[in-house]
Amino acid sequence: MTLNSRRSFLKNASATVAFAALAGRTSLSFANPFGLPLGLQLYSVRDQLPKDYEGTLKQVASVGFKEVEAAGFYGHDAEQVSAAMKNAGLRCVSSHYGYDVLHAQRDQIIEFGQKLGLGYIVCSSPGHKNPTTGGHSFTLDDWRWNADQFNEFGEKIKAAGMHFAYHNHTPEFVETDGIVPYDELLRLTDPSKVSFEMDCGWVMVGGGNPIAYLKKYSTRICMLHVKDFKTLPVHGSNANPPVSAELGHGAIDYKPIFAAANKAAIKHIFVEQEEFDMPPMAALKVDADYMRAFKA
């Protein structure tokens, strides 16, 4: 999901969080390279969930996923979400929020996460130090300010018994004044408060090297997003993202990435399918089968 579309999507999907907060594992369901439960970022089924929340979750489980990461709860309160997850045989371990929503509704989001039993609350898009002049670009000052914000989020979320993580897109890898923003975020955030969920696909689209990051920051990167694209751009671009592909049918070679990740402190791994050119559940089954059959 692109940064701008994710920010818009999560702002709308998470608008109900404040209201809502107030108001059988088998070996075939494991991501083979890691021995971890196979996870799905639920943005992948964003069109299906509003129409049939519980039924869609059951379909997700039926194609092989055991863990999920939320991207909005579609008006359901924590009790309803917990019941739907339980009925589907899924475990919701994490949830995404854009910076603006997380900043404005932090306490409600934390309370909602506690009720769900989440392990992680993830910031999925950065904020601007000065929102009125920020536009869509980010300065180094913006990134450094975000690092301070993440440290504050992380402290509050840790005190509530959960972990805070940041999920990248592509702007984090656009070098500015000789500095890569992702490196700056890693440098300026407190490892005891801030972890990173690395989206391997967007790292590569942005011009970064996921293998190098997994090796250098093996204890900071705790979760992975796994996606594929039919082609990769020569230069990183978030304005014109490449076309999605099912895992194993695109341009990304995951073998060396998974080899590096296998030596890192990865706790959860989530497939994310951005777009579909076949029925969504058929595509997600291709993704799940790829992960289960993968040989490192």
ZIWOUR-V69918 format. One record per pair of residues at least 6 apart in sequence whose C-alpha atoms are under 7 Angstrom apart, sorted by the first residue. I is the first residue (numbers start at 0). J is the second residue. If there is no record, write none. Layout:
i=I j=J
i=I j=J
This chain:
i=0 j=273
i=1 j=168
i=1 j=237
i=2 j=124
i=2 j=168
i=6 j=97
i=6 j=124
i=9 j=70
i=9 j=71
i=9 j=96
i=9 j=97
i=10 j=97
i=10 j=100
i=12 j=71
i=12 j=72
i=12 j=73
i=13 j=71
i=15 j=74
i=16 j=107
i=16 j=108
i=17 j=104
i=17 j=107
i=19 j=74
i=19 j=75
i=19 j=76
i=19 j=77
i=20 j=76
i=20 j=77
i=20 j=107
i=20 j=110
i=20 j=111
i=22 j=76
i=27 j=291
i=28 j=36
i=28 j=37
i=28 j=63
i=28 j=64
i=28 j=65
i=28 j=291
i=29 j=35
i=29 j=36
i=29 j=37
i=29 j=291
i=30 j=36
i=30 j=37
i=30 j=290
i=30 j=291
i=31 j=290
i=31 j=291
i=31 j=292
i=31 j=293
i=32 j=257
i=32 j=261
i=32 j=293
i=32 j=294
i=32 j=295
i=33 j=261
i=35 j=267
i=36 j=65
i=36 j=66
i=37 j=64
i=37 j=65
i=37 j=66
i=37 j=268
i=37 j=269
i=38 j=64
i=38 j=65
i=38 j=66
i=38 j=67
i=38 j=268
i=38 j=269
i=38 j=270
i=39 j=64
i=39 j=66
i=39 j=67
i=39 j=68
i=39 j=269
i=39 j=270
i=39 j=271
i=40 j=67
i=40 j=68
i=40 j=69
i=40 j=269
i=40 j=270
i=40 j=271
i=41 j=67
i=41 j=68
i=41 j=69
i=41 j=70
i=42 j=70
i=43 j=271
i=43 j=272
i=43 j=273
i=47 j=55
i=48 j=55
i=49 j=73
i=53 j=83
i=56 j=87
i=57 j=87
i=60 j=87
i=60 j=88
i=60 j=89
i=62 j=284
i=62 j=287
i=63 j=287
i=65 j=88
i=65 j=89
i=65 j=90
i=66 j=89
i=66 j=90
i=66 j=91
i=66 j=92
i=67 j=89
i=67 j=90
i=67 j=91
i=67 j=92
i=68 j=91
i=68 j=92
i=68 j=93
i=68 j=94
i=69 j=93
i=69 j=94
i=69 j=95
i=70 j=94
i=70 j=95
i=77 j=111
i=77 j=114
i=77 j=115
i=81 j=115
i=84 j=90
i=91 j=117
i=92 j=117
i=92 j=118
i=92 j=119
i=93 j=117
i=93 j=118
i=93 j=119
i=93 j=120
i=94 j=119
i=94 j=120
i=94 j=121
i=95 j=120
i=95 j=121
i=95 j=122
i=95 j=123
i=96 j=121
i=96 j=122
i=96 j=123
i=97 j=122
i=97 j=123
i=97 j=124
i=97 j=125
i=98 j=122
i=98 j=124
i=98 j=125
i=98 j=126
i=99 j=126
i=109 j=156
i=117 j=161
i=118 j=161
i=118 j=162
i=119 j=161
i=119 j=162
i=119 j=163
i=119 j=164
i=120 j=162
i=120 j=163
i=120 j=164
i=121 j=163
i=121 j=164
i=121 j=165
i=121 j=166
i=122 j=164
i=122 j=165
i=122 j=166
i=123 j=165
i=123 j=166
i=123 j=167
i=125 j=145
i=126 j=145
i=127 j=133
i=127 j=141
i=128 j=141
i=128 j=144
i=139 j=175
i=139 j=180
i=142 j=180
i=142 j=184
i=143 j=184
i=146 j=184
i=146 j=187
i=146 j=188
i=149 j=193
i=150 j=188
i=150 j=189
i=150 j=192
i=150 j=193
i=153 j=162
i=153 j=163
i=153 j=192
i=153 j=193
i=154 j=192
i=156 j=162
i=156 j=163
i=157 j=192
i=163 j=192
i=163 j=193
i=163 j=194
i=164 j=193
i=164 j=194
i=164 j=195
i=164 j=196
i=165 j=194
i=165 j=195
i=165 j=196
i=166 j=195
i=166 j=196
i=166 j=197
i=166 j=198
i=167 j=197
i=167 j=198
i=168 j=201
i=168 j=202
i=169 j=201
i=169 j=202
i=169 j=204
i=169 j=205
i=169 j=235
i=169 j=236
i=169 j=237
i=170 j=205
i=171 j=179
i=171 j=180
i=171 j=181
i=172 j=179
i=172 j=180
i=172 j=181
i=172 j=205
i=172 j=206
i=172 j=207
i=173 j=179
i=173 j=205
i=174 j=180
i=190 j=219
i=194 j=219
i=194 j=220
i=194 j=221
i=195 j=219
i=195 j=220
i=195 j=221
i=195 j=222
i=196 j=220
i=196 j=221
i=196 j=222
i=196 j=223
i=197 j=220
i=197 j=222
i=197 j=223
i=197 j=224
i=198 j=223
i=198 j=224
i=198 j=225
i=199 j=209
i=199 j=223
i=199 j=224
i=199 j=225
i=200 j=225
i=200 j=226
i=200 j=227
i=202 j=208
i=202 j=209
i=204 j=231
i=204 j=232
i=204 j=235
i=204 j=236
i=205 j=235
i=205 j=236
i=206 j=234
i=206 j=235
i=209 j=256
i=210 j=256
i=210 j=259
i=213 j=220
i=213 j=259
i=213 j=260
i=213 j=263
i=214 j=259
i=217 j=263
i=217 j=264
i=218 j=263
i=218 j=264
i=220 j=264
i=220 j=265
i=221 j=264
i=221 j=265
i=221 j=266
i=222 j=265
i=222 j=266
i=222 j=267
i=222 j=268
i=223 j=267
i=223 j=268
i=223 j=269
i=224 j=268
i=224 j=269
i=224 j=270
i=224 j=271
i=225 j=269
i=225 j=270
i=225 j=271
i=226 j=246
i=226 j=270
i=226 j=271
i=226 j=272
i=227 j=243
i=227 j=244
i=227 j=245
i=227 j=246
i=227 j=249
i=227 j=250
i=227 j=251
i=228 j=241
i=228 j=242
i=228 j=243
i=228 j=244
i=228 j=249
i=228 j=250
i=229 j=242
i=229 j=243
i=229 j=244
i=229 j=249
i=229 j=250
i=230 j=241
i=230 j=249
i=230 j=250
i=231 j=241
i=231 j=250
i=243 j=273
i=243 j=274
i=245 j=282
i=245 j=285
i=245 j=286
i=246 j=286
i=246 j=289
i=247 j=289
i=254 j=295
i=257 j=295
i=258 j=295
